[in-house]
């Protein structure tokens, strides 16, 4: 979310940021909307000021026994009162038009972000790990899971339709083990505080982290009867299933003023996430790569503008450590301006090697959002020097996507007989189990 005053003072820089995202200039139309808003506010204020002045003049005219003038002033006040609803409507309409336009504009990339149109223009920063040399053709995860009779897409389709899975026995435990391992790592070694947040949130929370209004079609909405006693049970209230724990974790500081000494705040949560995947028709239709419901361990940081770049490096390092301890080969890429997310100023993606597919696939995305989300949430902090409050900077990242980590473990640790070796770091979470074999 942008400050229109900043756009007015930095119109060229704003339009240059849009150009780098391959978007047309917009400052002129935004400033025209702001001019309309300001004119509406000025007209309303002028009418209010004139009404107040005329009301005072009525008293003076009556004291001076100037009945004609008093009646004329009363008529003027009555006319102004009749005009107020229309003036107020124009002001609300003009303000809403500007707010809507501002809410649909993506964040401006940092200068250090590489310019490009799509994923082909992303810049690789590093690769880690050695790709395993298989002496048999490696399978994809769904063939492995179905071969073990522990991954059931057919039953999931009967229950819920496409893009769902039922994991069973050791496969379900492996998924749980991955999440527990990640949460323990981030809380014990990386300094994050674990949170168990709601999975249902209101419009304001989704707006705050910028899922709404632009990405409404990618979300799952829920309507539920009120049962808290405040309203009749027949009324309904709209909620959203969270697409990522970024939404509730970041919104923990909405409408707050923090002390600088409290920062940085670092939160982690393991939650189910829900995405409609409206734009993914025909993509990854088999398996667990792209599902409507999936489990993910999320990382969120709230910090100062001066520390946010360093925090971004730290956060991506925490996500990398997960893959390193699992001994999964990966690469780290800096997303170009055309591939980065709506709310991001800069994003690193971690892509894990999937031998069954013979390619790297995203498993974590760590984004620095600057004050973009903070403005939408009105989340501020008070500097130690006692100066005026400032907006915090927010960051979020996957630490990592549990379902995709499960996919990577299956494909990288598969054996010729169809079994899967359990990574050493996960064995304590698996009751000491070293190998997953075919069920029954």
N, C-alpha and C positions, 0 to 999 in steps of 0.2 A: 504494500500500500504506500502510495507516495504522498508527500506533503506538497500541495499545489503551490505553496509559496516557494518551495525549492525548485519546482519546475519553472515557475515564472522567472526566477533568478538564474536558472541554469538550463534554459530551453535547448541550447545547442548540445550540451552534454547529454541531456535526456534523449534527444532524438538520435544522437550518435550511438547511445546504448541500444536503442531499438534497431538501428541499422545493423549493429553487430549480431543481433538476433534474427536478422533478415526480415525485419518488420518495418513498415512505412513510418515516416515522422508523424507525430501526434500532438506536439506541443501547441500548435496553433488552435486546433479544435478544442483542446482541454482548456486553454486560456480563454477561449470564447465562452465556453460553459461557465468558467469562473467569473467572467465579466457579467454574464447574465445573473449569476447568483449574487454577486456583489451589488448589482443594480437593484435586484429585488429586495435585498436586505436594506439598502439605502432608502428605497421607497417606503418600506414598512417603518423604518426608524423615523423618517421624516414625518410620516403620518402620525406616529405615536407622539413625537415631540410637539407637533402642531396641536394635537388634541390636548396634551397637558398644558400647553401655553394658553390655548383658548379657554380651557376650564378655569385657569387662574384669572383670565381677563373677564370672564363672566362675573366672578365675585367682585372685581374692581368696578365693573359697569353698574352692578346692582348697588354697590355702596355709593356710587356717584349718581344713582337714580336715573341712569341712562337706559331706560327700558328697551328702546329700539335696538341699541347696540347689544344689550344682553340677549335679546331674542335672536338676533342675527348670529351671535356667537354660539348659542344653543343649537341653532339649526346647522351650523358648521360642524359642531361636535357630533351631532347625530349623523350627519352625512359621512364623517370620517369613520364612525363606528360601523356604519353599513359597509364601508370599503375594506375594513380590516380582514374579514374572512377571505376575500379575494386576494388581498395583498399577502396574507399569510400562506394561502395556497400556492401562490406564485413562488414565494420564498422556499417553501418545502419542496415544490416540484423542481426548482432550479438546483437546490442543494442535493436532492436525490439523484438528479441526472448526472451531476458531477461525481458524487460518491460512487455511483454505479460504474461510470467510466473508469475511475481510478482503481476500483476493485478488480477490474478485468485486465489490468496491465501487468505483465510479468516483471520480475525484478531485473535490475540493470546488472549485467555481468561485470566483474572486476576486470581491470585492464589486463591482468596477468592471465585471464582465461583465453585459450586459443580460439581464434575465430574459425567458424566452419558451419556447414549446413546440416550435417547429420552425423550418425555414429561413425561413419567412415573417416571423419575429420578429427576424431578424438586422438589424444596424444598419450602414448604409453609412457609411463614413468618408470616402471620396474617390473621384473618378473622374479618370482620366488619359487623354489622347489625344482625337482627333477621329474620329468615326465616318466612314468613307469613304462618299461618295455615289455609288453605282453607277449607271451608265446602262444596266444590263442586270440581269436577275434573278440575284442571286448564288446559286451552287450550294453544296451541302454538300460536305464534304471527300471523302467516298467517291465521289461522282459525279465530282468533279474528278480524283481519283487513278485511278479506273477509266477515265475518258475519256482520260487520258494513257497508259493501259496500263502504269502503273508501280506500281499498288496492286492486289494480287491476293488477294481474299478467298476465291475459289473454290478456288485451290490450297491455301491455308492450311487450309480446311475439310477437304480430302482428307488433309492431313498430320496435323492436330491437332483438328479439330472447330470448333465455333463460338467466337467471340471471339478469333480469331487473324488475323494478316495477314502477307502476304509483300510487302515493299517491294522494288522493283527499280531498278537503274540510278541516275539522278539523285535519285530519291525516297529510296533507301537512303542515298545520300551526304548528302542534305539532313538526314536524321535524325541521321546521325553528326556532321555539321557543327554542328547545334544543341547536341549534347552537348559537343563539344569547345569551342565558343564559351562555353558556361556554365561549364565547368570552368576554362578560362583566366581568365575574368572573376573567378570566386570565389577562385582562388588568387593571381592577379597583383594584383588590386585590392581584394579584400575580406578578405584575410588568412587564408583557410582553408587547411588542409593537406590535400592530396589523399591519399586512401587507396584501395587496391584490396582490398576485404574478401572473405571467403568468401561465397558465395551460399547455402550450406547451413549451418544452425546447429542447436544442440542445444536441448532443452527449456528449460534454464536461461536461455539468451539470450532466447528468446521470452517467458518469464515475466518477465524483467527489464524489458522494455519494454511489458509488459502485453498482448501478443497472446494469451498463454495465462494462465489456462485459458478465459476467457470467450468468446474469438473463435476457438476451435479449428476450427469448421466453415468459417471463411473462409480457412483456410490449406491449402497443399499439403504433405502429409507424404511422406517418402521413407524406405524401409528399404534398407539396403545391407549386404553382408557385410563383416566386418572383414578388412582385409588388412595391418594394421600389425604382425602377428606377436605381438601381446599376447594374442590370443584365437583360438580355432579359426575358420577362415574360414566355417564353417557357421553361426555365430551372426550375429545381425543387430543393427544399431544404428539407432535412429530419428533422422531429421533433418527439418528443415523448410526448404523453399525460402523465402527471405526475401520478405516482402510489401513491404518497403521497406528501403533501406540504413540507416534509422534503427536497425534491430535490431543489426547488427554494430558500427556506429559508436558508438552509445551504450554498448554492452557492452564497449567497449575499456577502460573504467574500472571495470568490475565488480570487486568484492572488492579494491578498491585504496584506499590512503590517500594523497592527493595533498598537496603543499605549496601553500599559497595563492598563492605566487609563480608557480606553473605555470598558474594560471587567469587568463583563460578559455582553455580548449582549444576550437579550432574545426576541425571536420573536414568534408570534402566527398568525395563519391564518386559516380561515374556507374555505375549497375548496372542489370541487368535485375531486375524485381520480378515477383512471382507472387501472384495472388490468385484464390481460387475464385469470388468474387462470388456467394456462396451466397444473399445477400438481394437480388440484382439481377435476378431473373427478369423478362423482358419489358422491361427498361430498356436503352436504347442498344444494342439488339441488332445494329444495323448500324454499321459504321465502327470507328474507333479510340478512341472516348471511354471505353469500359469494356471492357477486355480482360483475359484471364487472364495474359498476359505483356506487359510494357511496360517501356520504358526511362525512368529518372528520375535526375536529379541531385539528391542529397540534401544538406542542410546540418544539422549537429549542433553544438550548443554545450554545454560543461560549464562552469559558473560558480558564483559564490557567491550566496547568497540576496539580498545587498544589490544585486547587479548584474544579476539575472535579468530584471527588467522592462525595463531599458535595453537588454539584449541582445536581448530580444524585438522591440523596435522596430528595432534594427539589422538583425536577421535578415530581418524582413519587407521592410526597405528594400533589402537585397541581392537578394531575389527580385524586387522591383519593378524594379530596375535592368535585369534581364534583359529584361523586357517593354518597358521604355522604349527600350532600345537596338535592339530588334527593331521598334520603332514599332508595337506592338500595343495598341490601346485596352483598358483594363481598369478594374475598380473593386475597391476594398478594403472588405471588410466585417468587422465584429466579430461572431463567432458568438454567438448567445444560449445560455443555459444548457441549453436542450433540444436544441440542434443540435451542441454541441461534443463532441469525442471523449472516450472513456473515461478516458484518462490526463491530459487537459488541464485546466489551471486557467484558461487564456485562449487563444483562437485567433483569428488573422486568416486569412481566406481571400482570395486574389486570384482574381478571376473575369475571364477574358479574353473580349472580344467576338467572337462567331462570327456573321458576317453571314448565312451560309447557314442557320443556325438562327434568326437574329434574336433572340439572347439572349446573356447573359453566362453562361459556364460556368467552374467551378472549374479552376484550373491550378496553384495552389499553396496549401498550408495550412501556416501557421507557428504552432506551439504551444509555450506555456510549460507545463512539467509540474511545476515546483517540485521538491520532494524525493520525489515520488510514485514515480518510477522508481528513484531512488537508493536508497530503502529496500528495494525489491525486489532490487536488485543489490548492496546493501551497499557503495555507492560514497561515500566520505567524503573530507574534506580537513582538514588541520591549519591553523588560523588562524595568521597571522603572530605574534600575541601569545603563541602557545604554549598556548592554552587547550585544552579537550577537543575532540576531533574533532567535525565537523559533517557532515551529509549535503550533498552538492553539489546544485545545481539543474541540471536538464537541459532542453534545448530542441531542437526539431527542425522542419524545414521543407523543402518542395520548392523547389529552386532552379533550374529548375522541372521539372514533368513533361514529358519530351521528346516523347512521343507527342502530348500535347495541344498542345504548342507547334507541332508539325508540322501538326496540324489547323488551328490558328489562322493559321499562315503561309499555308497553302493557301487558306483562305477569305478572308482579308483581302487577299492579294496576287494573287488570281485575275484573269484578263483575259477579255474577251468571247470570244476565240477558243479558250478552254480552256487556255491556257498559264498559267504562274505566274511572276511576277517574283520573283527571289531578293532578300531584304532585303540592303541594302548591307553590314551588319555581318557577314553570312555569306559574302559573295563570296570573301574570301580563303581560306575553308575549302572552297570549292566550285571551286577552281582558276580563279577569275575568272568562272565562269558567271553570267550575268545573268538568264537566263530558262530555265525548264524547259518543254520542248515535248513533243508526243506522240512516243512511242517508235516507231521503225521505220515 
